[in-house]
Amino acid sequence: MTCKKKLARNQKDTNDDMINLVDNLNQEDDLKYNRRAFLKTAVGTSVALGVATIPFSVKAMLGIAEKNYERVEIAKLADLPQGDSVTFYYPTDKDPALLIHTVNGDLKAYNSACTHLMCPVFYEKTQDVLLCPCHAGYFDVNNGHPKAGPPQRELPLIEIEVDKGIVYAVGRQYRHG
């Protein structure tokens, strides 16, 4: 039985030991897969992704709308007393929305699907808030921002206008902030 001799603490390796350490290196792979090549690829990819988002940023900054929504009649103002709300669908028949005539007399409209898990949102007249009963989410009736509960994003705003006593939906805004 042969035992390999253990080197003392300060004793240097022989050249034969060093040859065994570099036998597995391939110079072509070393040049192809080195740190510099990896960093070039990472930086190049980051720059490409950054440049790809520029058109979307410019579009958002200029306020260019993605769709031209049609004007849809919601309700007659005389039929909607202060402190009441009415459900309608906008911009399609699958998008529930809520027109609110607040206790202060303001008209507000939002998509009525909660931004947390898409449960329906209702107007709570006594507290003057929008309520999602699924997980006790509360939204500010004046701006659609979450006040309490799990929702983190505001409700999409439905743009409205009043013409000759009739309330119309004319657009939708997705807001952030």
C-alpha positions as semicolon CSV with decimal commas, in nm:
position;residue;x (nm);y (nm);z (nm)
1;M;0,000;0,000;0,000
2;T;0,138;0,335;-0,102
3;C;0,074;0,650;0,090
4;K;0,112;0,990;-0,057
5;K;0,350;1,198;0,137
6;K;0,186;1,488;0,318
7;L;0,360;1,817;0,259
8;A;0,478;2,020;0,549
9;R;0,314;2,354;0,608
10;N;0,580;2,571;0,439
11;Q;0,696;2,319;0,180
12;K;0,631;2,411;-0,187
13;D;0,452;2,188;-0,437
14;T;0,649;2,031;-0,715
15;N;0,593;2,115;-1,080
16;D;0,424;1,780;-1,131
17;D;0,146;1,882;-0,893
18;M;0,088;2,208;-1,085
19;I;0,049;2,023;-1,415
20;N;-0,239;1,825;-1,269
21;L;-0,422;2,149;-1,176
22;V;-0,424;2,295;-1,528
23;D;-0,496;1,980;-1,731
24;N;-0,869;2,051;-1,729
25;L;-0,844;2,406;-1,872
26;N;-0,931;2,476;-2,232
27;Q;-0,795;2,803;-2,366
28;E;-1,080;2,854;-2,617
29;D;-1,344;2,811;-2,347
30;D;-1,149;3,037;-2,115
31;L;-1,148;3,317;-2,373
32;K;-1,513;3,262;-2,464
33;Y;-1,661;3,228;-2,112
34;N;-1,468;3,477;-1,905
35;R;-1,580;3,755;-1,672
36;R;-1,534;4,029;-1,932
37;A;-1,758;3,850;-2,184
38;F;-2,024;3,796;-1,919
39;L;-2,021;4,165;-1,817
40;K;-2,038;4,278;-2,182
41;T;-2,343;4,059;-2,235
42;A;-2,511;4,176;-1,914
43;V;-2,452;4,546;-1,988
44;G;-2,558;4,504;-2,352
45;T;-2,881;4,334;-2,250
46;S;-2,957;4,605;-1,992
47;V;-2,900;4,881;-2,248
48;A;-3,117;4,702;-2,506
49;L;-3,404;4,663;-2,258
50;G;-3,372;5,025;-2,151
51;V;-3,382;5,150;-2,510
52;A;-3,681;4,927;-2,586
53;T;-3,889;5,107;-2,320
54;I;-3,824;5,458;-2,457
55;P;-4,126;5,465;-2,696
56;F;-4,361;5,366;-2,413
57;S;-4,216;5,633;-2,184
58;V;-4,249;5,904;-2,449
59;K;-4,605;5,796;-2,521
60;A;-4,696;5,816;-2,152
61;M;-4,525;6,155;-2,105
62;L;-4,706;6,306;-2,402
63;G;-5,037;6,168;-2,278
64;I;-5,116;5,989;-2,601
65;A;-5,430;5,784;-2,542
66;E;-5,429;5,425;-2,654
67;K;-5,797;5,413;-2,748
68;N;-6,064;5,656;-2,848
69;Y;-6,358;5,555;-2,635
70;E;-6,709;5,611;-2,753
71;R;-6,948;5,833;-2,565
72;V;-7,195;5,620;-2,369
73;E;-7,501;5,747;-2,182
74;I;-7,499;5,642;-1,816
75;A;-7,797;5,810;-1,649
76;K;-8,005;6,124;-1,626
77;L;-7,874;6,351;-1,353
78;A;-8,229;6,407;-1,224
79;D;-8,266;6,031;-1,163
80;L;-7,948;6,014;-0,950
81;P;-7,993;6,193;-0,614
82;Q;-7,696;6,298;-0,401
83;G;-7,553;6,010;-0,200
84;D;-7,664;5,752;-0,456
85;S;-7,485;5,547;-0,720
86;V;-7,567;5,355;-1,035
87;T;-7,389;5,061;-1,198
88;F;-7,313;5,067;-1,570
89;Y;-7,070;4,894;-1,806
90;Y;-6,786;5,079;-1,975
91;P;-6,603;5,061;-2,213
92;T;-6,737;4,711;-2,290
93;D;-7,029;4,507;-2,163
94;K;-6,784;4,307;-1,948
95;D;-6,634;4,602;-1,755
96;P;-6,857;4,698;-1,460
97;A;-6,835;5,060;-1,347
98;L;-6,993;5,278;-1,085
99;L;-7,124;5,635;-1,121
100;I;-7,143;5,806;-0,782
101;H;-7,327;6,127;-0,696
102;T;-7,148;6,198;-0,368
103;V;-7,309;6,349;-0,061
104;N;-7,114;6,668;-0,149
105;G;-7,279;6,680;-0,492
106;D;-6,976;6,572;-0,698
107;L;-7,001;6,318;-0,979
108;K;-6,734;6,047;-0,985
109;A;-6,706;5,728;-1,189
110;Y;-6,467;5,434;-1,152
111;N;-6,440;5,078;-1,273
112;S;-6,609;4,885;-0,996
113;A;-6,380;4,580;-0,992
114;C;-6,149;4,589;-0,690
115;T;-5,782;4,612;-0,784
116;H;-5,700;4,343;-0,527
117;L;-5,897;4,036;-0,648
118;M;-6,159;4,187;-0,883
119;C;-6,448;4,167;-0,637
120;P;-6,728;4,422;-0,692
121;V;-6,690;4,762;-0,527
122;F;-6,992;4,945;-0,382
123;Y;-7,057;5,302;-0,271
124;E;-7,107;5,332;0,104
125;K;-7,308;5,653;0,153
126;T;-7,275;5,676;0,533
127;Q;-6,893;5,676;0,523
128;D;-6,867;5,835;0,175
129;V;-6,622;5,565;0,059
130;L;-6,605;5,288;-0,197
131;L;-6,611;4,949;-0,026
132;C;-6,495;4,608;-0,143
133;P;-6,667;4,365;0,096
134;C;-6,454;4,062;0,000
135;H;-6,151;4,165;0,207
136;A;-6,263;4,496;0,360
137;G;-6,091;4,715;0,103
138;Y;-6,176;5,085;0,117
139;F;-6,119;5,340;-0,160
140;D;-6,141;5,719;-0,142
141;V;-6,450;5,827;-0,335
142;N;-6,281;6,151;-0,446
143;N;-5,980;6,000;-0,623
144;G;-6,016;5,619;-0,620
145;H;-5,700;5,564;-0,414
146;P;-5,701;5,280;-0,159
147;K;-5,754;5,392;0,202
148;A;-5,751;5,060;0,390
149;G;-5,736;4,688;0,333
150;P;-5,534;4,483;0,088
151;P;-5,579;4,686;-0,237
152;Q;-5,253;4,859;-0,337
153;R;-5,360;5,026;-0,665
154;E;-5,626;5,288;-0,729
155;L;-5,942;5,218;-0,925
156;P;-5,934;5,312;-1,294
157;L;-6,111;5,644;-1,345
158;I;-6,400;5,670;-1,589
159;E;-6,403;6,016;-1,748
160;I;-6,752;6,162;-1,751
161;E;-6,927;6,470;-1,884
162;V;-7,272;6,612;-1,829
163;D;-7,462;6,742;-2,131
164;K;-7,819;6,871;-2,101
165;G;-7,880;6,683;-1,776
166;I;-7,748;6,350;-1,904
167;V;-7,426;6,194;-1,769
168;Y;-7,199;6,033;-2,031
169;A;-6,891;5,817;-2,000
170;V;-6,628;5,943;-2,244
171;G;-6,299;5,772;-2,151
172;R;-6,101;5,570;-1,902
173;Q;-5,772;5,646;-1,729
174;Y;-5,533;5,403;-1,565
175;R;-5,344;5,609;-1,312
176;H;-5,044;5,531;-1,098
177;G;-4,951;5,715;-0,785
